[in-house]
């Protein structure tokens, strides 16, 4: 009996083929094969009069893929859909089932959390039908995002020249803009600290007249110091041992945060590398997925990993390092569909397989491996000593901590900071002489701007989006130029601030944190058959569209900025205008006067991306503008070594590299992030 297996990724298909043998043909859909049509009224892909029935079209560059899959389906007896084990994967399987023309053959769904031989073969022994509730949840999300995205983006493009808006994207941008408002409104307050400098340590002023010390200016501080002698009395020596527990294994969100903080990876880079580690790495004698599925909100670990890992800990570090518990507290509102991100097998120690991994793959895999192992180890024990010293009407305090048992830090210590120092042996009642006093001026600080890591943490805590969407949301904010990055922190641009200002003015009841979080819960309820898709979409549509109509009538257009010159043809003011090709100067009298100021006798040189050409490895990829044909005026990206090298990228480079083949990643016009080499590689990043 011949069987066809369809997965999402070409690299995943190669790995699975090894496990299943010659009776199985394993092919890839290369991600989604269909999307909502744009041919319906308003480009929504919905039959609004018929219960918002969606209409789907095969994605243009997937037509050949669909033909090939149908051709292969005719030659087999059974078909298995083995796309990723999440909402998006379930939807892809459903779309595949819908487009496969061979309806007389059994089509089954298989899921596995790790790409290993045991997990894959076990999954094929327990096939199931497609979970239509899960599909409905994904379909609802896609429809809502299409309605919001199309309607709001068109409105904002017309009124204020903003490029796009979205349910999650705009809520995330609002967080950044609101933080910037807090920073702008912040008034710093002066305060002073005083340290007493002793021979072997320093102590800081803690209390004055039995109250918490609060010095607001230099005069107060100088006056206080003048009342102090240099002799201190040890009033109290307090010592206690505390435990520092190991952190739980990674979820998608915590992995993105830790990789940002410890490895300086963007969220997008983290997910690209994690995808590669999940789908399969070629080791000496086999191809194996090194980590479990990387889209999860659970920190649960399966017994198949816990027991071997604890044995490894005991054999390597000693019985005293083995943790007594293997479970960590769950956060509220998690789906818990998959266990935490962990190594698929404890035997794949980073040191043993490092020759098969790239530098960044090894760094991320080591982080995942050591976090999972450390989560099963005992807490570190730290002895903290605090000394209180009296001087006149003041109390100074000195504190030190000493590591008495390293516990999980034996494995994870290089990723955590622990400031260790000792104090001299001192007894209550003893006296000490201070060498000097050191006053220092300080000012209160405004709230910190968000980094990628802290923004992801904030989005997770507020329930905005899903961990699998964080990286794409952040990339969109950057690409739309709603934010800039300065010293690894997000700075909303003027356009980003204007976008939120207009959305707040007309769509505050929908584009806000609470509504976005509520919608995520509703999508979960649909997946559990607790809510009905049509009701949710209908209620949203009939609430949202009147707001769009009102905004179209009442939102003022942003007047273009004047250049200070007048039009040589009609005498009206010249203004700056924006197009997808950049800024240009034109007459404000358009369309009556269509004068556009030329750039000069010489065309502007192409903009360099500073990316090496993946084909010739000699030239640099530059941004050019087409001068003829259907693409005239459009930007494209090509090698500057023309005509020796005629390579043209298939989209806008993202400045990331494909985790599968290390080629350049590009963003196509429909927002898809994929490898530039679709013929031989075919990698597509999941949305």
Secondary structure, DSSP 4 states (H G I P E B T S, - for coil): --EEEEES-HHHHHHHHHHH-TTEEEEE--S--EEE-S-SGGG--EETTTTTEE-EEE-GGGHHHHHHHHHHHTT-SEEEE---SSHHHHHHHHHHHHH-S-TTSEEEE---SS-SHHHHHHHHTS-B---HHHHHHHHHHHHHHHHHHHHHHHHHHHHT------HHHHHHHHHHHHHHHHHHH----EEEEEEEE-SS-EEEEEEETTEE--B-SHHHHHHHHHT--SEEEEEEEEEEEEEEPPPPPB-HHHHHHHHHHHH---HHHHHHHHHHHHH-EE-SS-EE--B--S--------HHHHHHHHHHHHHHH-GGGB-S----PPPTT----S--B-BS-TT--HHHHGGGS-HHHHHHHHHHHHHHHHTTBPPEEEEEEEEEEEETTEEEEEEEEEEEE-TTHHHHGGGS-----------TT-EEE-SEEEEEEEE--PPPPP-HHHHHHHHHHHT-S-HHHHHHHHHHHHHTTSEEEETTEEEE-HHHHHHHHHHHHHHTTTSSHHHHHHHHHHHHHHHTTSS-HHHHHHHHHHHHHHHHHHHHHHPPPPPPPEEEEE-TTT-PEEEEEEETTEEEEEETTTTT---B----SSPPPPEEEEEE-TTTSSSEEEEEE--SSTTTT-EEEEETTTTT---B-SSEEEEEE-TTT--EEEE-TTS-EEES-TTTT--B---
